[in-house]
Each structure stands twice: as C-alpha cells, then as structure tokens.
Amino acid sequence: MAVNPRTVRGRRPLQFQSFQDVLQDVERLAASASLQMLGNWPLPELLNHLTMTMNNSIDGFQVRAPWLIRLIAPLMKRSALKKIRPGIRLPKSAEAMAFPQAVSLETSLQDFRRAIKRVSCEIMRAPHPAFGSMTHQDWCQLHLRHCEMHLSFAIP
C-alpha cells in the first residue's frame, strides 16, 4: 500500500541554496549504510525523477498538463518557487513516466551528477508542463524546492 506523503512524520527539514548543496546531500545519502526512505520511492528512482526534470527544463518536456491545470497552475507558481508541498497525485500513466525505474543507485547517481552539471552551466528555458513559461532563475528555484521536497523523505 502506498504511503500518503502528506501525512509522513519525521521528514528532514531541507533548505538548499545551490545545486552544489543538493549534490552534497545526495552524495551523503548515497553513501549512507542505513538510509531510510519514508515515502513511496527508493533513492535511485527519486534521483531518476529529479534528473529527468532537470534535463527536461533544458531539453523540453514531452508532456503537458491538462488544460484546466495549465489555466490554474500559473497562479500558484510563485508559491511553488518558495516551497513545494508533498502529495501531488499524478495519473498512473504519468507516474510511470515521471519516476523511471532505476538500473542501480550508482547509475542513477552518475546521471544525477551530470544533470546537476547541466543545470549549473546551461540555460533552462523550456516551458513547464503546468506553469508554462519559466525564466532560468525560476527554474533554478523550482529545482531547488523540488529537490528539498523529495529528498526530505530520505533519512541517512
């Protein structure tokens, strides 16, 4: 049975200021001998999800949110750039695409390192599937908040 991420207790309070902060945290998690995941996703799948999102903010997304979400979501964008709350429900078909299965932690970690390098030195201008047009700075903030939310479920 899936965990309701909105009700999970014991998550880590995270506040990343840079992509280097995120990478250091992920390296520590990957090296942890007693890593506990409080949510629904193991660390390799979370890293694949974060990697995919970062790469897509440069290369473009293959999907768009339904029109009603695209109409409402831009009104919530400023809030999301400050904090992302867990519990967004994706349709099962979108969930499989958003959280690709991992081959191994090492492979996921290598891909994540490359994605961090890309977002640190390439311009992100692809439209977000729900928020639409995003500046590079907005993308940076959204990725940091997105990493905070997901990685808060990982307890080293």
N, C-alpha and C positions, 0 to 999 in steps of 0.2 A: 504494500500500500504506500502511495506517495505521501511524503511529508508536506504539510501545509506551511510554506515558508514564512507566512505572515505570523505564525504562532511559535516559531522556533525561539527558544531561550538559549542564552549563552554565546550568541554571536560576538565576534570580535569587533570593537569599535575601530574603524579604519578611517584615515583621512590622508589620502595621497596628494602630494604637492607636485609630483613629477612622475614621468614614466619610469625613471630610474628607481623611485621609491617602490613602484609596483613590481618592477623586476626583482629588486632585492627581497621583497616579501615573498614572491613566488619561488625564488631560489631557496629561501629558508623553508618554505612549505614542502618543496620537492625533496629536500634533504632530511626532513623530519622522519624519524623512525616510528613515531607514534601519532601520525596525522589522523585526526578525526574529522569526518565530514558530517555536518549537522543537517545538510539539505538533501536534495534528491540526486545530486550529480557528483560522481567521483572527480578528483582533481584533474585527471587527463581530459575528460570531457569538458570541464569548465574552461580549461586552457584552450581547447579547440574552439569553443564558443567565443571566447574573448579574442582569440587570434583571428577568427573569421570576421568578426565585427570590425576589428581594426583594419584588416586588409580591405574589406568592402567599403570602408569610409574613404579609401583612396581609389579603388578599382571600380566601385559601383555595386549596388545591390541588385540581385536578380528578382527580388520580390518587392511588392508594395503592399502596405496595409490596406484594408478595405476603405472605401471612400468615406464612410462615416468617421472612422478613426482618423483618417488624414484631415478631416474637417475640424475635429476637436483637439487632436494632439498638439498642434502648434500653440494652443492656448496654455498648455502645460509644459512647454519646452523650458522656459526659464526656471521653473521649479525643478525639473529633472537635471538641469545643469548644476544645481546645488546639492541635490540628494535624490537617489533612486530608492524607492521602497520595494521590497521583495513581493512576489506574489502575482506578477503579471501572468495571466493564463494565455498560453498560445494554443491554437488548434493543434491536434495531434500531428497533422501533416506538416505544419510549420515547425513543431517541436523537434521532429527528427532532423529537419534541415538546420535548425538553429543550434542544435547540440550534437554535432557529428561524433560518431564513435571514435575512440582513440585506439591506435595500434599499441602504444606504450606511453608511459609517463615521459621517458627520455625523448621520444619523437615529438610529443606534444610540447615539451619544454623547449626543444630546439626551434620548432615552428613559432612558439610564443616569443622567443628571443628575437627572431627575425622580424616578427610583426612590430615589436617594440622599437626595433631599429628603424623600421619603415616610418612609423608614425612620429618618430623623433626627428626625421630629416626630410620627409616628403610632405607635400601639401595635401590635406584632406578637404575635398570639396564635393564629394558625391552627395546627392540628396539622401536624407534619412528616409527609410520606408514609411514612417509615420509623421515625423516632424517636417519633412520636406527640406527646403534649402537650409544649409548649415555653413557657417564660416569655419575656417580652420581652428580658430580659438574655441568656438562652440564644440567642435568635435573633440578637441583635447579635453575640455572639461567633462563632456559626456563620457568619454572613455575612462577617465579617472574615477568618476562616480560609479560607472558600470562595474569597474574592477573592484571598487570598495564594497559594493553590494554583494557581488558574487563571492569574493574572497573572504568576506566576513563569516561565511559558513564553514571555513576551513580553520581548524584548531590544531596548531602544531603541538 
